Amino acid sequence: MMANDTLLAVEGLTLEVARAGMQVVKGISFTVAPGELLGIVGESGSGKTMAARAAMRLEPPAVRRVGGSIRFEAHEITSMPPAELRRLRGARIGMVFQEPMTSLNPSMTVGRQLEEGLVLHRRDLSADARRRLVLDMLDRVGIAEPVAALSAYPHQFSGGMRQRIMLASVMLLRPALLIADEPTTALDAVIQREVLELMVDLTRDNGTAVLMISHDLSMVARYTDRVIVMQEGAIVEEGPTRDLLQHPRHPYTRKLLAAMPRRGPARDVNRASVPIVEVRDLVVQYSGRQGFLRRSAPKRALHGIRLHIDPGEVVALVGGSGSGKTTLGRAIAGMIQPSGGDILFSGRPIDGPRRGHWADYRLNCQMVFQDPYSSLDPRMKTGALVREALRLVPGMSGPERRARVAEVLDEVGLGGDFAERYPHELSGGQRQRVAIARAIVRRPAFVIADEPVSALDTTVRAQVLDLFAKLQQRHGFACLFISHDLGVVEQVADRVVVMQHGSIVEEGDRDAVFDAPRHAYTRQLLSAVPALEATPDGGVRLKWRFADEPLTIRETDRAEAERSARPRSELEAGLG
């Protein structure tokens, strides 16, 4: 029997890939108490998502349970009939996935999708009661026009709004346990904080426990009561969040914490009289969509941007989703035609009458994309992918190209037989190394890196960042580093440029922007993510950037949190 203070009990759970006979979860045991926030952290492939999905019997078909027990509210999940499982899923255990667009049906309106769970699990409610409950929940999660949202489709909302809708659909049924699988990975810092604090508020109001899966240690440190660390399918350490992060015992936990981005000493960058790249009054405007009998107004993505990057300098471009930072990067790379303004390379306009200067700029400007798998041709081997970038370099013979490719692959740590492998035979970190190798093989003067490590887990991200820094110092190329991860920016940048709504609102040296931001939006960005400060025991502790910031949500007084929480509606109270 389960103890009264245990909601979910996993004992000796072992999962394996049936055909390969490989264990992906190895005899793990843990519990979740009612109302508790439990975090599970680990690298990609550690088994954390598989273990959480097993609580709802949502393992992939190729994965089977070969041992162990999963009990929820004293009911054995592993032997539960399908009909009982359907009654359990959604009603008592809800799940929020990493990418809401893959879990929201694109062909169904938001109202119909939110009402679907109530129709299935709350048959005592009338259609009018369901509608009022859905509208109240949409208002609760911050959707500006709940009535209009009922007839809208998921693609009409931003990523943050879609995640709010997904959270609303799960919390409508007031489950006892919420499984959140990397719920904010694709969101920028401000939206991430808003979604997470909304999730904590909703679960606190309903007494819901949360099983939070993440590789973001600052998020885990801020929101969870207890944390489990997984490595290669096994639990290597667990305990109260603050104790475990400040005093880690297992070497793997210390390795994870050591891989967190940290600010290094400021570099001396020689300010040149002529920047390597300069942007003057750049405007990008998209024409309005043509529809039947009407046309929408044009949308301006960039409003007269002025920016310069000196030789050898790393300039970080930060801002929320939709701020225009990727548009600016692509415009500088020549992938988007500006509507106005000038882009200069070494003091000369790149779109001038001399086409030779444009060709010289394209050879000296390279780009590293966010997702290397979509930017690498899956039909080409690694060596050929890197060698392709040398095709237009004048005066380079075949043997010289092969020697350069071998040299640069060795520089990025992909020597040996890696040149003969296809992209699908490489890990995510290795594919990103190939993308970096392809960008620097020409020895460019300028590299644009667009979210180059956002899809990587903690330790691989640290390896790629260290590699990028070494290559930048060795070859001396300037870099425009586009990112929403402020921890990464703090580690790599010499200068920081902050964008909001298509305009630059602040720029300056890294230390000045991070320690004394002048613009309110910059302060908002920096306040959204707490810094992690190293401890003498090889761990980390939360460190707020500004003195007037609050304590973490999990450290605030519970009574005060309940007093400040938004009261439930009369309809919600009646359904309790």
N, C-alpha and C positions, 0 to 999 in steps of 0.2 A: 504493500500500500504506500501511496505517496503521502508525505507530510503535508499538513495544512498550509505550510508556508512555501510549498513547491508547486509551481504551475506546470512546468515542463521538466521532465527528467530523462536524460539520455544516458544510457549505461552500456558501455562496451560496444558502441556502434562501429561496425566494420562494413565498408562498401568496397566493391571491386568492379573493374571493367570485365564483363563476362568473358569476352573472347580472348583478351590478353592475359587474364588472370592476374592483373596488377591491382593492388589495393590502393585506393585513392583516399580512403579514410580508415585509420588503423586503431580500432578499439578505444575510441574516445568516450569520455563521460563528463557530463556537466549538467547543471540545473539552472532554471530561471525561476525566480520568485515573482509573485504577483506585484505589478507596478515597478519592477526592476528594469533598469537599462543595462544590458549586458553587451559588451563589444567583443567581436571576434576579429583579430587582425592577423595578417600574414601575407606573404608574397603570392603572386599568381601561381596557381597550381598547388597551393598548400592544403586545399580541401575545405576551406572555410565556407564557400558557397554550397558545396555538395552536402556538407553536414547540416546546414540550415534548411536546405530544400527537403532533406529527408524527413524533417519534422512535419511536412505536409504531404509526404510521399510524392514529391515532384522530381525525383531523380530522372535523368535521361534513360531511355529504354535500354541502352547498352550497359547501364550500371545496375548492379543488384546488391541487395543486402545479404551478407553471409554470416552475420552475427550481431548480437546486441538487441537492446530494447529501447523503445521510444514511448514514453507515457505522458499524456497530456490530460490534465484534470482527471487523473486516475484511470484513463482509458488507454489501452494499448493501441498505438497507431499502426504498428507493423502488421497486425492481424485484423485490422478494421475492414469490414465489407465496403465495397465501393459506394453504396447508398449512404452509409454513415459518414464516409469521407467527404462526400459532396455536401452533407449538412454541416460538417465541421469547417471546411474551407470557406473562407469569407466571413462566416458568422462568428466563429470563435478564434480562428487564426487567419490573419490577413497578411498580405505581402506586397511590398513596394519594390519594384525592380529598378535596375540601374538606369535604363533608358525607357522613359514612359511612352515614347512613340511606338515602341515594339509591343507594349502591353495594352495600349489603348487601340480600339478598333477604328481604323481611319474611315470606315464606311458608315459608322454610327454617330449620331449626334451625341454631344456631351450629356445632355439630359437623359437620353435613353440609356447610355452606359452607366450613369450613376444610379438610375432607377432599377437597373437590372438585378442588382443584389437584393434590393428591398422586395422586389417581386418574388424572388426565389426563396428568401429566408423570412420575410415578414408578411405573410399572406393575410394577417389580421388588419393590415393598413389599407385604407381606401386610396384610390388614385389621387384624390385631393390631398390627403395626408402625406402621401409619398412625395408629391410635388412640393409641398411646403417644407418638408424635411430636407429635400435636395437643395432648394433655394437657400434655406438657412445655412446649410453646410457650405455651399459655394460662397456665401457672404462671409462665413467664418474663416475660410481659407484665403480670403483676400481677392476674390474675383470681382472686378469693379462693377460689372453689370450682370448679375446672376440670371435675370430673366432672358436677356439676349444670349447668354452663354448656353442656355438649354438647347437652342436650335443651331448652335455653332458646331464645327467639327474640330478634332484635335489639331490638325495642321494650321488652323487659324490662330493658334496660341504659341507663345514663346516656350522655350524649354522649361523655364522656371514655372510658368503658368500651367504647363502640362503636368509637371510633377505635383503641383498643388491639386490639380484635378484628380490625379491618381491617388493622392493621399486622401482627398475627400471621399472618393469612391470606396476606399478601404475603411475609413473611420466612420462612415455612415452606419455601419452595422455594429459599431462599438465592440470590436473583438477583444478577447482577453490577452492575446499575444499578437504583436506586429513584428514581422520579419522585414527588415529594411536592408536590401542588398545594394551597397554602394549607391545610396539614393541621390547623391549630389555630385557625383564625379564629373559630369559634363557641364556643371553650372559654375558661373563666376562667383567670386568671394561674397559679394553682397547678397546675391540671390541664394547662394548656399546657406548663408546664415539665416536668412528669412525662412527658408523651407525647413531647416532643422529646428529652429525655435518654434515654428508652427507645429511641427510634428511632436515636439516635447510638450507643448501646451495642450494639444489634443489628447495625447496619451495620458497626461496628468489628469485632465478633466474626467476621463473615462476610467482611470485606474488601469490602463493597458500597460502590459509589460512590453519591452522592445528588445529584440535581438538584432543588433546593428552590425553589419558586416562591412568592413572598410579597411583600406590601406592608409588612410589619412589619420596619422597619429594625433595631430592637433585637434581634429574633430572628436576622436575617441576620448582624448583627455578632457575635453570640455563637457561632453554630454553624458558619459556613461558612469555607472556606479562601480562596475566590475569589468575586467577585461580578460580574455583568453587569447593566448598567442599560439598559432598553429604553424607547423613546419612539416612539409612532406607528409601530410595526412595525419599527423599526431599532435596532441596538445603538449607543448614543451613548458608552458608556464601559465599560471592564472592567479588572480588575486584582485583586491581592491585597486581601482584605476590609479589613484594617486601613489599608493605604495609601490605598485609594479613599475610605473614609469619612472619614479624617482630612484628606486633601488632595485633595478632588474637583476635577477639571479642567473638566468640562462644566457649562454654566449650568443644565441640567436636573437634573443630580445635586445641585447646590447648592440648587436649588428644592425638591427632595424633602427634603433634609436640613433646610432652613429651616422646612419645614412640620411637623416633629416637635413635639409638645406640649412646652412649657417652662413652668416655674414663674415667674410674675410676682410683683411685690411684693404683700404682703397688703393687702387693702382695709380701710378703716375702716367697720365696720358698726355702726350705732347700735342698741344693745340696748334693745328696748322692754320696758316693764313687762308688756304683754300680747302674747304671740306672735300672729302672724297665723294659724298653725296649731299646734295642740298635740294630741298623742296620749297618752292616759293608760291604761296597763294594757291595751293592745289585744291581743285574742286572736282568732285565726282557726283554726278546727278543721273539718276535712272529715270527714263521716260515712264510716264504713266501707262498702265495696262489698258489696252483697247478692248472694250466690251460692246455688247449690243446696245446701240443708241447712246452710249455714254463712255467716257474715258476718265480714269482716275488721275489725280494730279501727280505731277512728277515728284520724285522723292530725292532729296539731296542727302547723300551719305557722308560727304566731307565738305566742310565749310572753310575754304581758304586756309589750308594747313601750311604752316611755315616750320621747317625742321632742317637741321643739319647734323651730319655725322662725320667726325674727323677720322683720319686714317688710324687704324688700329683700335678704335674705340668701340665699346659694346654699349649700345643704347637700347634700353628696355622700353617697350611700348605696352602699357597696361591700361585696363579699362574693362567695364562690364560687357556682357554680350550685347551686340548691336551698337557699340560705341564707335565703330568704324576702324578699329585697329587692323583687322585682317584686310579690309578694303584698301587701306593706306599701303600696307605691305605689298599687296598685289599690284597696285597702281605703280609703285616704285619699281617693281620687277618687270613692268611692261605687260602684265597680264590683263589689266583693265585700262581702257582708254580714258584719260581724264577729260572732264568737260571744260576745264580751264586751269591756268597756272603752268608752272615750269618745273621740270626735274633736271638737275644739273649733275653731271659726273665730272669730277676734277675741274669744275668751273665752267664747263661747256654744256649747253642744253643737249639732251640726248635725242630730241626730236627735230634738231636743226636740219639745214639743207644738206649737210655732209653725212651721208648714210654710213660712211666708214666709222664715224664716231658711235653711231648706234650699235654697229657690229662689235666694236671694241667694248662698249658697255655691257652687251649681252654676254660676252666672254668673261667679263670681270664681275658680273653680278649673278650669283647663284642662290637657289632657294632650297631650304629643308622644310618639308611639309609635316603637318601634324600626324597623319596616318601613313607610315611608310608602305604599308601593304597595298594601299590604293594608288600609290605613286610609283610603285615598282612593277614593271611588266612581268606577270607570273610565268610567261613563256621563255624568259631569258634568264641565263645563269648570272650569278653575282658578278663574275669577272666581266661579262659582256655588258652588263648594266653600267658598270663604272667606266668601262672603256668607251661606251657610246658617247659620254660627255666630252671625249677628246676628238671626236670626229671632225669638228670644224676648226681645230687649232692648227694654224698654218705651219708648214715646215716640220711636222712631226712624223717620223717614220713609224712603220709597224712595230719593229723591235723596241723603239723608244716608248711607244704607247703601252706595250705589254709590261715593260720595266716600270713605267710610272704607275700602272694599275697595281702591280705587285707591291710596290713601295707604299702606296696609300692604303691598301688593304692591310698591310702589316702595321701601319701607323694607327689604324682604328681597331687593331686587335683581332683581325680576321685573316691571319696568315694560313699557311698550309693548304688544305683542300677546299677552303670556303669559296674560292673563285669558281668551283665547279658545282656549287649548290644552287638550287632554285629558291626563290623567296619563301615558298611554303615549307621549306626544310630548315628555316631559321626561326629563332625565337623573336619576340617583339623587339627586344633590345638589340639583337643582332641585325634585324632589318633596319633599325634606325641608324646603326653604325654604317650600313651600306649606303643609306641615304646621305649621311654626312660625308662618306668617302666620295660619292658621286659629285657632291657639291664642291669639295675642295680639290679634286683631282686636277683641275685646270689652274690651280693656285690663284684663285680670284682675289680681287682687292676688297670685295664686299659680299657678305652673305646675309640673306634674310632667313631667319629661323622662326617659323610660325607654329607656336605651341609644340616644340619638338619633343617634349618629354611628358606631355599631359596624359598619354595613354599608357605610361610605364609605371610599374610598381616602385616602391620606395628604394630598394637597393639597386635595381637596374637604372632607375632615374639618376641616382648618385653616380654610378659608373659612367653613364653617358654625359652627364654634366662635367665630370672631371676630365673626360676625354675631350670634350668640346673646348674646355678652357685651355688644356695643353696644346691642342691644335691651333687655337687662336693665338696663343703666345708664340708658338713656334713659327707660324707662317705670317702672323701680323695682319690678318684681314680684319676689316671693320665689320661690325655685325649689328643688324637691327633684330633684336630678340623680342618677339611678340609672345606675351603670356598673360594668363589670368592668375597664375600661381605666384603670389607675392613672396613666398619663401624662396622659390627658385630665382626670382628677380633679385632679391636681396643678396643672393650668392654670386650671381654672374655679372651684374650690371655695373658700369662705370657711371652712367647717367640714366635718369628715369624720366619718361614722358608719359603723362596721364591724359587719357582721352575720355570724353563724355559727349554723347549725342553728336558725333562727327567733328568735334572741336578739341583742341588741346587746351586743357584747363590749368595745367601745371607742368613744369619741367625744371630739372636741376640735378645736381650731383646726388648720387644714391643716398649718401648719409644724410644730406640736408632734407631730402624728400621724405625719407623714412622716419627721421627723428623730429623734424619740425615742419610738417606739411602746412602749406598756406591755404590751400583750397579746401572747402568743406567736403567735396566729393572724395578728394584724396584721403582725408581723415576717415571718411566713411569706409573706404576700401580697406585701409589699414586696420581699422577697428573690427572689421568683420572676421578676421582670422587672428587668433592669439599666437604670439611667438612661443617657441619652445626653447628654454634656456637649459644648457647642460648642467648636470649636477656632478659632484665629486665621485659618485658611485657609478658613473658611466650611464646615468639615466638622464631624464629631462623633467623640467617643471614648467607649468604655464607661466608666461610672463606677458603682462598686458603692456601694450606700447605706450598707452597714455594713462596718467594717474587717475583720471576721472572715470575710467571704464569699470563696469560692474564685475563682481565675481562670476565664476562659471555658474551656469544654471543649476548644476547638480550640487553646488556648494551653498546655494542660497537657502535661507530658512524656508522650510516647506509651508509653514503656516502663512508666511508673508507672500509666497508664490501663489497660494490658493486665494488669498485675499485680492491679489492684483490680477488674477486671471479673469477673463471675460466670463460672465455668468452664462449658464446654459439657457437656451430658449425655453419657453413654456412647453413647446411641443417635445423637445428633447427630454425635459423633466417628466413629462407624461409618459414617455416611452421607457423610462428607466425602470 
